């Protein structure tokens, strides 16, 4: 016959409720009592049915991940695989699973989120982006479910916990790196302007250039949404200017790969003819030809800390909504040359 909570409680000389709290690792129980009860559980061969435990605790031990784009688009980015690796690493320490939204459009992702929340399929959510006119974050606030945003929230609310880099400062430092090499004609190639991270990096770029009392020529600020033809068009436009740039700040290393391809087709060599600094420090930056100088945004750590914050929030929904800023560092490789 299987061993029950009451059997363990009797042998450990504690109440059945104490055994239940030990199983759920409640902070209300002392470490000394936890050790004693766990020893008895091990001795008696007690194994609580996982599904029954989750039902009793009204917990799924699952975190929902709300994607920035459709699953198909997200998987090819340099950000997504690494941030998921960070989230998974922390979740595995706490026996949590993850569940991804699977929608192929913004509306489908929102619908998927609503289904997760209303169906009580997850204990909390991690939103992998911060975006203008987003429906997801206001819904999560209204629903009351614990959630964390990766990125600086655009809604002024003390109810939002977030993990981010200081993207304004990071872009300023990246641009200063090129300025200190003697470049004065520097163009910026960002991503989708709807996302907060793109605007923050653009602002940092502008601050750095204006801080040197330099002008930003018309046509020096561009945006790409991972598209080879669009990338080629942007490079053509930049290099067709009367005074083209001598250096580029590219806000994403996957887009940087497109830019490298487009420059190569025009026989423009990096770094001999064009210097380039990019963001993220994914494997793309390391294996590109040439290897790219990059701002390491520590994507793994962004994921790890977001999961850590969320699990803390799940365990204590009344806790203070904190923000965590992950530092960035410039990794020098072979894509920048002094003038």
JOSUL-V751085 format. One record per pair of residues at least 12 apart in sequence whose ideal C-beta (glycine too) atoms are under 6 Angstrom apart, sorted by the first residue. I is the first residue (numbers start at 0). GAP is how many residues later the second one is. D is the distance in whole Angstrom. If there is no record, write none. Layout:
<<I	GAP	D> <I	GAP	D>>
This chain:
<<2	41	5> <2	43	5> <4	14	5> <7	32	5> <7	33	6> <7	38	5> <10	29	5> <11	24	6> <11	25	5> <11	28	4> <18	18	6> <21	12	5> <21	15	4> <22	25	6> <23	33	6> <58	64	6> <59	62	6> <59	63	6> <60	35	5> <61	35	5> <61	37	5> <61	60	5> <62	33	6> <62	35	5> <62	61	6> <63	35	5> <63	52	5> <63	58	4> <63	61	4> <64	33	6> <64	35	5> <64	61	5> <65	35	5> <65	47	6> <65	59	6> <65	61	5> <65	70	6> <66	34	5> <67	60	5> <67	61	4> <69	34	4> <70	31	6> <76	177	6> <77	175	5> <77	176	5> <77	202	5> <77	204	4> <77	206	5> <78	220	6> <81	217	4> <81	218	5> <82	216	5> <82	219	6> <82	220	4> <84	215	6> <85	214	4> <85	217	3> <85	218	4> <86	216	4> <86	220	4> <88	215	6> <89	214	5> <89	217	4> <89	218	5> <90	216	6> <93	217	5> <98	23	6> <109	25	5> <109	26	6> <112	23	5> <116	26	5> <116	28	5> <122	191	5> <123	22	4> <123	23	6> <123	186	5> <123	190	5> <124	22	4> <125	22	5> <125	180	5> <125	184	6> <126	22	5> <127	22	5> <128	22	6> <128	66	6> <129	19	6> <129	21	3> <129	22	6> <129	23	6> <129	24	6> <129	66	4> <130	63	5> <130	64	5> <131	62	5> <140	18	6> <145	167	4> <145	168	5> <145	171	6> <147	13	5> <147	158	5> <147	161	5> <147	162	5> <148	13	4> <149	13	5> <149	152	6> <149	156	5> <150	13	5> <150	45	5> <150	46	6> <151	12	5> <151	44	5> <153	42	6> <157	163	6> <160	148	5> <160	160	4> <161	161	5> <162	139	6> <162	142	5> <162	143	4> <162	161	5> <164	132	5> <164	161	5> <164	163	5> <165	159	6> <166	30	5> <166	33	4> <166	34	5> <167	32	5> <167	35	5> <167	36	4> <169	125	5> <169	158	4> <170	30	4> <170	33	3> <170	34	5> <171	32	4> <171	35	5> <171	36	5> <173	75	5> <173	103	5> <173	121	5> <174	30	5> <174	33	4> <174	74	6> <175	32	5> <176	100	6> <176	153	6> <177	69	4> <178	33	6> <180	157	4> <181	156	5> <181	157	4> <182	63	5> <182	64	4> <182	156	6> <183	30	6> <184	60	5> <184	61	5> <185	59	6> <185	61	5> <186	33	4> <186	51	6> <186	58	4> <186	61	5> <187	17	5> <187	33	5> <187	61	5> <188	33	5> <188	61	5> <189	12	5> <189	33	5> <189	61	4> <190	60	5> <190	61	5> <191	33	5> <192	30	6> <200	50	5> <204	44	6> <218	22	6> <221	12	5> <223	31	5> <225	28	6> <227	30	6> <230	27	3> <230	28	6> <230	31	5> <231	30	4> <234	27	4> <234	28	6> <246	28	4> <247	28	5> <248	28	6> <249	28	5> <250	28	5> <252	25	5> <252	27	5> <252	29	5> <252	31	5> <252	32	5> <255	22	4> <256	27	6> <269	65	5> <270	64	5> <270	65	5> <270	66	4> <274	61	4> <274	62	5> <275	59	5> <276	16	5> <277	14	5> <277	16	5> <278	16	5> <279	17	6> <280	13	4> <280	15	4> <280	50	6> <289	44	4> <289	45	5> <290	42	4> <290	43	5> <291	41	6> <291	43	5> <292	39	5> <292	40	5> <292	42	5> <292	43	5> <293	37	5> <294	33	5> <294	35	6> <295	33	5> <295	35	5> <296	31	5> <297	28	5> <300	25	5> <301	24	6> <304	19	5>>
